[in-house]
Amino acid sequence: MASPIIESTISDIASVLFSGYKPVFCDINLRNFSFDIEKLKSVITEKTKAIFVTHVLGINALTEELLQICQERNILLIEDVCESHGTTFKGEKVGNYGFVSNFSFYFAHHMSTIEGGMVCTNDYEFYQVCRSLRSHGMLREMTDDDMKAKVISQNPDLNKDFIFIRPSHNFRSTEINAVIGLSQLKKLDTNNQHRIKNFNLFIDKIDKNKYITEIELEGQCNYAFIVVLKEASFEKRNLVEKTLSENGIEFRRGLSGGGNQLRQPYFKSNFEINYDDFKNMEHVHNFGWYIGNYPTLETEKIERLVKILNKI
């Protein structure tokens, strides 16, 4: 069985499990919340087929070393860009580097179709398969006549309009979703510039002695403010949450996807894990939060948020 290596978000893990592959994990670093590169190299084996990298909360996760690992070992790179529309690496938007990348249009992200998302690839055959998979695996959704004709000729006993090449679900968008998304796409770049400015202001002013601020900001495009305590103190964690709640500030603990997915019931029921191997992930799970960053957010509110956090 092939062993993709992926990061810890429910959608990424579920896609690997549903495809019948075995996920392998490694700890993160606290600069871009992506792989600890040395630990990543230690878990790669001859069975590794893909590396599934997540650009967490608008922070670029790519490095030259990661791309080199994939190239030298002939490992597919899959980019999860769901939270990072507009984020760049070396001046080019992330999602352009992998064999395939996926974007989310969930209503809390940079742009929305209420629900839905997008898959991007330069591989023509994979593109055709994706067209089929978005519609229950139906062959007629493909646009390549030669590929369709081959499958039809192999299945003469079937109605050519109802041939299903693989088991799948219905992922087709609706016209209403598309209209909403296209209207927001026109404003995406402008809105993202406001988000970038907001996040830079937040990181510049937050107390560097109390919170982790050594975040790799080049190319960032964040829809949320990242708050991670330096001190592993549950007492201080509870005080942060109490203070934010008392001031009417919404937050989510654990950063993306509810924190360490390795602690979720669906995962623990299928895998055994040693949490000591994931110390940085555990720290973020217990002592990290994110708070919404939106284009029309006033500077005064950002400064008030920072003032509240710094007083704790």
C-alpha positions in Angstrom: 0.0 0.0 0.0 1.4 3.4 -0.9 2.0 5.9 1.9 1.3 9.5 1.3 2.7 11.9 3.8 0.2 14.6 4.8 -0.4 17.3 7.3 -3.0 17.4 10.0 -6.3 18.6 8.6 -9.5 16.6 8.4 -10.1 17.1 4.7 -6.6 16.1 3.7 -6.5 13.0 5.9 -10.0 11.9 4.9 -9.1 12.2 1.2 -6.2 9.8 1.7 -8.2 7.3 3.7 -11.1 7.4 1.2 -8.6 6.6 -1.6 -7.4 3.5 0.2 -3.9 4.8 1.1 -2.0 4.9 4.3 -1.3 8.4 5.8 2.1 9.0 7.5 2.7 12.0 9.7 5.5 14.1 11.0 5.7 17.1 13.3 5.5 20.7 12.3 7.8 23.7 12.8 6.7 26.9 14.5 7.9 29.3 11.7 5.4 28.4 9.0 3.4 25.6 10.8 4.4 23.2 8.0 6.7 20.2 8.1 9.7 20.0 10.3 11.9 19.2 7.3 14.3 16.9 9.1 11.5 14.9 10.5 9.8 14.8 7.2 12.9 13.3 5.6 13.1 10.7 8.3 9.6 9.3 7.6 9.9 9.1 3.8 10.4 5.5 2.5 10.5 3.8 -0.8 6.7 3.4 -0.5 6.0 7.1 -0.3 4.0 8.3 -3.3 3.0 11.8 -2.4 3.7 14.6 0.1 0.5 16.5 1.0 1.5 20.0 2.2 -0.9 22.4 3.8 -0.4 26.2 3.6 -1.8 27.0 7.0 -3.8 30.2 7.5 -2.2 32.1 4.6 1.4 31.2 5.5 3.5 29.8 2.7 4.6 26.2 3.4 7.0 25.7 0.4 10.8 25.7 0.6 13.4 24.9 -2.0 14.4 21.9 0.1 10.9 20.5 0.0 10.6 20.9 -3.7 14.0 19.3 -4.2 13.0 16.3 -2.1 10.0 15.8 -4.3 12.0 16.1 -7.5 14.9 13.9 -6.5 12.8 11.1 -5.1 10.0 11.3 -7.7 7.4 12.1 -5.1 4.2 13.9 -6.1 3.6 17.2 -4.3 -0.1 17.9 -3.4 -0.8 21.5 -2.2 -3.7 22.3 0.1 -4.3 26.0 -0.5 -7.7 26.1 1.1 -6.7 28.7 3.6 -4.2 30.6 1.5 -5.7 32.1 -1.6 -3.1 34.7 -2.9 -0.2 33.5 -0.8 3.1 33.4 -2.8 6.4 31.6 -2.8 9.2 33.4 -4.6 6.7 35.8 -6.2 4.4 33.1 -7.6 1.1 32.1 -6.0 1.1 28.8 -4.2 -0.9 26.1 -5.8 1.2 26.4 -8.9 4.0 24.1 -7.7 2.3 20.8 -7.0 1.1 18.1 -9.3 -2.3 19.1 -8.0 -3.6 21.7 -5.6 -7.0 22.3 -4.0 -8.8 25.5 -2.9 -11.7 25.9 -0.6 -14.6 28.4 -1.1 -16.0 27.8 2.4 -17.7 30.9 3.6 -15.0 31.8 6.2 -12.1 31.8 3.7 -10.7 34.5 1.5 -13.5 34.1 -1.0 -16.7 32.0 -0.9 -19.3 30.2 -2.9 -20.9 29.4 0.4 -19.7 25.8 0.0 -17.5 24.3 -2.6 -13.9 24.4 -3.9 -11.6 23.9 -6.8 -8.9 21.5 -7.9 -6.0 22.7 -10.1 -3.6 20.6 -12.2 -1.5 20.8 -15.3 -1.8 17.1 -15.9 -4.3 16.5 -18.7 -5.2 13.0 -17.9 -5.7 13.8 -14.2 -7.9 16.7 -15.2 -10.1 14.4 -17.2 -10.4 12.0 -14.3 -11.3 14.9 -12.0 -14.1 16.0 -14.3 -15.5 12.5 -14.0 -15.1 12.2 -10.3 -16.9 15.4 -9.5 -20.0 13.7 -11.0 -20.2 10.3 -9.4 -17.4 9.0 -11.6 -19.5 9.4 -14.8 -17.5 9.0 -18.0 -19.6 11.4 -20.0 -18.3 14.3 -17.9 -14.9 13.9 -19.6 -14.1 16.2 -22.6 -11.5 14.0 -24.3 -13.2 11.9 -27.0 -10.3 9.4 -27.3 -10.3 8.6 -23.6 -14.1 8.2 -23.6 -14.1 6.1 -26.8 -11.5 3.7 -25.2 -13.6 3.1 -22.1 -16.8 2.7 -24.2 -15.2 0.1 -26.4 -14.1 -1.9 -23.3 -17.7 -1.9 -22.0 -20.0 -2.6 -25.0 -22.7 -4.0 -22.7 -23.2 -0.6 -21.1 -25.2 2.5 -22.1 -22.4 4.9 -23.1 -24.2 7.8 -21.4 -24.1 6.0 -18.0 -20.6 4.5 -17.6 -19.0 5.1 -14.2 -15.3 4.7 -14.2 -14.7 5.0 -10.4 -16.8 5.2 -7.3 -17.3 8.9 -6.3 -19.7 11.5 -5.0 -21.4 14.5 -6.5 -19.1 17.5 -6.2 -20.6 19.6 -9.0 -21.0 23.3 -8.2 -24.3 25.0 -8.9 -25.0 28.1 -11.0 -25.8 30.1 -7.8 -22.5 29.1 -6.2 -20.6 30.1 -9.4 -22.2 33.5 -9.6 -21.3 34.2 -6.0 -17.8 33.1 -6.5 -17.2 35.0 -9.7 -18.5 38.2 -8.2 -16.0 37.8 -5.3 -13.1 36.9 -7.5 -13.1 40.4 -9.0 -12.3 41.8 -5.5 -10.0 39.1 -4.2 -6.7 40.7 -4.9 -7.7 44.1 -3.4 -9.2 42.4 -0.4 -6.1 40.3 0.1 -3.9 43.4 0.2 -6.0 44.6 3.2 -5.6 41.3 4.9 -1.8 41.3 4.4 -1.6 44.8 5.8 -3.7 43.9 8.8 -1.7 40.8 9.6 1.6 42.6 9.4 0.4 45.3 11.7 -0.8 42.6 14.2 2.5 40.7 14.2 4.5 43.9 14.5 2.6 45.0 17.6 1.9 41.8 19.6 4.2 41.1 22.5 7.1 39.1 21.3 8.0 37.9 24.8 4.6 36.3 25.3 3.6 35.1 21.8 5.4 33.3 18.9 6.0 36.0 16.3 9.0 34.5 14.4 6.6 33.6 11.6 7.8 33.5 8.0 5.9 36.4 6.6 7.2 36.6 3.0 4.3 35.9 0.7 1.7 35.6 3.5 -1.9 36.3 2.8 -3.8 35.6 6.0 -7.5 35.6 6.7 -6.9 35.2 10.4 -4.6 36.5 13.2 -2.3 33.7 14.5 -1.9 33.7 18.3 0.4 31.1 19.9 1.7 31.3 23.4 5.4 30.8 23.9 4.8 29.4 27.4 3.2 26.0 27.7 0.9 27.1 30.5 -2.7 25.8 30.7 -3.4 28.5 33.4 -2.4 31.2 31.0 -4.3 29.5 28.1 -7.5 29.6 30.2 -6.8 33.2 31.0 -6.4 34.1 27.3 -9.7 32.5 26.4 -11.5 34.0 29.4 -10.2 37.5 28.5 -11.1 37.2 24.8 -14.6 36.0 25.7 -15.2 38.8 28.2 -14.2 41.3 25.5 -16.5 39.8 22.9 -13.7 38.5 20.6 -14.4 35.3 18.8 -11.5 32.8 18.5 -10.8 29.2 17.6 -8.3 27.2 19.5 -5.8 24.9 17.8 -5.4 26.9 14.6 -6.6 25.0 11.5 -9.1 22.2 11.7 -9.6 22.0 15.4 -5.9 21.5 16.3 -4.1 18.1 16.3 -6.1 15.8 14.1 -4.2 12.8 15.6 -6.3 13.3 18.8 -9.7 13.2 17.0 -11.9 10.1 17.6 -12.0 9.0 13.9 -8.2 8.9 13.9 -7.6 7.3 17.3 -10.0 4.5 16.4 -7.8 3.5 13.4 -4.2 4.4 14.3 -1.9 4.2 17.3 0.2 7.4 17.9 2.9 8.6 20.2 2.1 12.2 20.9 5.7 12.8 22.2 6.7 12.6 18.5 4.6 15.7 17.7 5.7 18.3 20.3 5.2 21.4 18.2 1.8 20.2 16.9 0.8 19.5 20.5 1.9 23.0 21.6 -0.2 24.6 18.8 -3.1 22.3 19.7 -3.1 23.4 23.3 -1.8 26.9 23.2 -2.7 28.4 19.8 -5.7 30.2 18.4 -6.8 32.2 15.4 -9.0 35.3 15.3 -10.7 36.6 12.1 -8.9 39.0 9.8 -11.2 40.6 7.2 -10.7 43.3 4.6 -12.8 46.0 6.2 -11.3 45.5 9.7 -10.4 48.9 11.2 -6.9 49.6 12.4 -8.3 50.7 15.7 -9.9 47.2 16.3 -6.6 45.5 15.5 -4.8 47.7 18.0 -7.4 47.1 20.6 -7.0 43.3 20.1 -3.3 43.6 20.5 -3.6 45.7 23.6 -5.9 43.1 25.2 -3.6 40.2 24.3 -0.5 42.1 25.5 -2.0 42.8 28.9 -2.6 39.2 29.7 
